[in-house]
Amino acid sequence: MEIDYTAEELAFRDEVRAFINDKHTAEIRAKTAKSMTGYIHKEDHVAWQKELYKKGWIAPNWPVEHGGPGWSTTQKYIYDTEMLRAGTLRPLAFGLKMVAPVLMEFGTEEQKQKYLPDILQTNVWWCQGYSEPGSGSDLASLQCRAIPDGDDYIVNGSKIWTTQAQKADMIFCLVRTSTEGKRQEGISFLLIDMETPGITVE
């Protein structure tokens, strides 16, 4: 497909290409090319994502008020196309594309101020706590319970297939806070510090 870009869009494409050539190091390129999963060492991910953050490009789809670049649809297309063409390391989706949108839509202002800047700057490493020993794709069957305890919750249960858990600072979990109603109801989304007493990673 041929697209008739404007002069400004062509200049943006050249800027993206120059940035990739300058910041996506040969070492990272070699590691990325050998990876079958898209994951390499945490330190490499963090270094690359911080370069994207400094450029203002880490979260193309975030609204401007939360740190997004305010790009047009064409700019987003150019950016994604050039990143894919160059085989760059893709930013991890957990914080940027899974936690952040939920916070933007449903979080309090206090929660947004607490979590969004660190997600944007890759200051916090996230993992996902969805699947359980008895609950894979059928998340309505999950059994991990969260019982209110004042301003906190007491969480009991297990999560499996938790990518990056051994390196994570935080986990976002689906937990059952009520057994009333349909199986799909009574499920809540909690953000939990991995240093919380009682959490073990095996």
Residue pairs with C-beta under 8 A, 6 or more apart in sequence:
3 74
5 13
5 74
5 78
9 74
9 75
9 78
12 75
12 78
13 78
13 82
16 78
16 79
16 82
16 83
17 82
17 86
19 55
19 57
20 82
20 83
20 86
20 88
23 48
23 51
23 55
24 48
24 86
24 88
24 89
27 44
28 40
28 44
28 47
28 48
28 89
29 87
29 88
31 40
31 41
31 44
32 38
32 40
32 87
32 88
32 89
33 87
38 89
38 90
39 45
39 92
39 163
39 164
40 89
42 125
42 164
42 167
44 89
45 89
45 91
45 92
45 122
46 122
46 125
48 88
48 89
48 91
49 58
49 91
49 92
49 122
50 121
50 122
52 58
52 91
53 120
53 121
53 122
56 67
56 69
57 69
57 79
58 67
58 91
58 96
58 120
58 122
59 66
59 67
59 68
59 69
59 96
59 100
59 120
60 68
60 69
60 71
60 76
60 79
60 80
61 68
61 76
61 97
62 68
62 96
62 100
62 104
62 120
63 104
64 70
66 100
66 104
66 112
66 116
66 120
67 116
67 117
67 120
69 75
71 79
83 90
92 126
92 164
94 126
94 127
94 128
94 164
94 172
95 119
95 122
95 124
95 125
95 126
96 119
96 120
98 126
98 128
98 172
99 115
99 119
99 126
99 172
99 191
100 115
100 116
100 119
100 120
102 172
102 189
103 111
103 112
103 115
103 116
104 112
104 116
107 115
115 124
115 191
117 123
118 124
119 126
124 169
124 170
125 164
125 167
125 168
125 169
125 170
126 164
126 168
126 169
126 170
126 171
126 172
127 162
127 163
127 164
127 165
127 167
127 168
127 170
127 171
127 172
127 194
128 162
128 163
128 171
128 172
129 144
129 159
129 162
129 171
129 172
129 173
129 174
129 192
130 139
130 142
130 159
130 173
130 174
131 139
131 159
131 160
131 161
131 162
132 142
132 143
132 144
132 157
132 158
132 159
132 160
133 158
133 160
134 141
134 143
135 141
135 142
135 143
136 161
139 174
139 187
140 182
140 183
140 184
140 187
141 183
142 157
142 174
142 175
142 176
142 187
143 157
143 176
144 155
144 156
144 157
144 158
144 159
144 173
144 174
144 175
144 176
145 155
145 156
145 157
145 175
145 176
145 177
146 153
146 154
146 155
146 175
146 176
146 177
146 188
146 190
147 153
147 154
147 155
147 156
147 177
148 177
153 175
153 177
153 190
155 173
155 175
155 190
155 192
157 175
159 165
159 171
159 173
162 171
162 201
165 171
165 194
165 201
166 201
168 194
169 193
169 194
169 195
170 191
170 192
170 193
170 194
171 191
171 192
171 194
172 189
172 190
172 191
172 192
173 189
173 190
173 191
173 192
174 187
174 188
174 189
175 187
175 188
175 190
176 186
176 187
176 188
177 186
177 187
177 188
178 185
178 186
179 186
180 186
192 199
194 201
